[in-house]
Amino acid sequence: MKSFLIDENGYYGEFGGAYIPEILHQCVEELQNTYLKVMQSDSFRQEYEQLLRDYVGRPSPLYHAKRLSEKYGYKIYLKREDLNHTGSHKINNTIGQILLARRMGKKRIIAETGAGQHGVATATVCALMDMECVVYMGQTDVERQVVNVEKMNMLGATVIPVTSGNMTLKDATNEAIRDWCCHPSDTFYIIGSVVGPHPYPDMVSKLQSVISQEIKKQLLEQEGREHPDYLIACVGGGSNAAGTIYHFIDDMRTQIILAEAGGKGVETGMTAATITLGKTGIIHGTRTYVIQNEDGQIEEPYSISAGLDYPGIGPIHANLAVKNRATVIPVNDDEAIEAAYELTKLEGIIPALESAHAVGVLNKLSLTPDAVIVLTISGRGDKDINTYLDRI
Ligand SMILES: *Cc1c(COP(=O)(O)O)cnc(C)c1O
């Protein structure tokens, strides 16, 4: 059987690759030739693992959610990425990428951000490592995620609001790539998800794979076996999902369920359900599913959740979907909000709006009773409190 992990050419089945402008060839090729060597070196592993433990607070707990389990009749464990420093899984990736950037001699860090979580995680590691940091963020997101903008400012990053398109994540990513094209030799682009040209999808998957590595160990301790029956995660670009499934991806005993943002409903046009609606195309340097019109123009996505508001999807997930290795379920805005209130009431955990989409699929499943589920809570809901309170 072929693996669902990346092949030697940088593809997942027909998806992936590196479709980039000429000016970036040299620096992307340098990264392709360097990343595995550095990430496998003892010095990198030591520094990365020590920071994950002492700075991020890993391992994150695997928590048996008893009241939630009782309600649905399954055995539900929550992987608590919300308890990481800076409040989500994003820091697992930014710590790894900045260590790589330093080893490659880069002086300047750029990043894109949607909800601001990746921007904050990048600004945080730049403060930690004393590096210059520029974050591109859509003007719409700057307005709906004010606290994260303030945090980035306090951390010493320069936040540049982007006013093209509908001023969200896609547009911020365009601007970051434009900046990178102007400064390819001294700048390292820290991408926030399993998107972009090869090697980013694989590099970010590997940096996030600490999540599934821990799940195996924790499940063995608590459940007596390493593999769950089901893994559930939300997908924006797909990095918390990739990390959640990484070490189970070729193990057919575990089924994979991905929650994407239905927005106001997949049939309304106001949606970010890329896998459900998308057709194959190229976005931000990778071949994957893209929400596009008949002329191949990328359509403006919509989700109440800034972190899921993206018209593409990591190529790893496009391949899982087309090969039926993963089941993809759209969860609408109102269903996510309801799920967030339910988790808060039953377990005292306020999830990020993005993570609430993963919780929202529980309602839509009919699995065998007592199925063992691991559901990743990718982040905490502090940044979304106003949205939650406005909706009640
Ligand atoms: C950014 C973000 C996401 C979406 O990104 P993925 O790459 O799909 O994980 C999901 N949850 C939270 C809390 C986020 O901050």
Boltz pocket constraint, residues with backbone or C-beta under 6 A from the ligand:
constraints:
  - pocket:
      binder: B
      contacts: [[A, 87], [A, 88], [A, 89], [A, 90], [A, 115], [A, 117], [A, 118], [A, 192], [A, 193], [A, 194], [A, 234], [A, 235], [A, 236], [A, 237], [A, 238], [A, 239], [A, 240], [A, 241], [A, 307], [A, 308], [A, 352], [A, 354], [A, 355], [A, 378], [A, 379], [A, 380]]
      max_distance: 6.0
